[in-house]
Amino acid sequence: MRPAGDGAAVPPASETLTPAPDAPQPHRLLFLPGASGNTGFWRPVAERLRHPAERIHLGWPGFGGVPSDPAVNGFDDLLALVLTRLEGRCALIAQSMGGVLALQAALALPRRVTHLVLCATSGGLPMDALGAEDWRTGFQADHPELPDWFATRTEVLSSRLPALKMPVLLLWGEADPISPVRVGERLSELLPRSRLRLIPGADHDLALERAATVAPLIDAHLIGPHPDTTP
């Protein structure tokens, strides 16, 4: 199974930050896109980050222009791709569907994940009960070239999330119908070291459209320090 995405390291910004002395630091930042598979989704944020860690932008085979891989036939295969890139200490920075994979990776290899940044994700929660708009039918109609398994698989992680002890930054747009604020609020209740940050007027693509706002929040999250429990 070949690595997904371009796998290229993006040079960090020249001006870096000094982490808090008691905050474990990632050596690698793994950026995970959503269902579009757009490997460029996180680049505007990555280019603005001052943290010195290596940047790796992942993609999903068969999505967003990334060549298909016959070995990738479902979410378990995508998770395996993410796990192969968890070398040393890593932070996972994930959008939407990528956030579910980031949480699964953190549950599978918690000692390798120093931080999570989850942006507008379902987080493995029951979205209907939280007032989310069902985006899958329209998305499939607009992207008939994509495999259909991504829209039919449902991950339920609610009962497992309290086991994650690494710091988690939750980034949500106040005007996102696909993953409304109630989803972020519920995740903040389940993840013991999480902080929820709401971006006024932003929608589902807030990380791409509000990179100048999002990047400093991620930098502050990565350098710490962090509370032991949700404030």
Order of alpha helices (4+ residues) and beta strands (2+ residues): beta-beta-alpha-beta-alpha-beta-alpha-beta-alpha-alpha-beta-alpha-beta-alpha-alpha
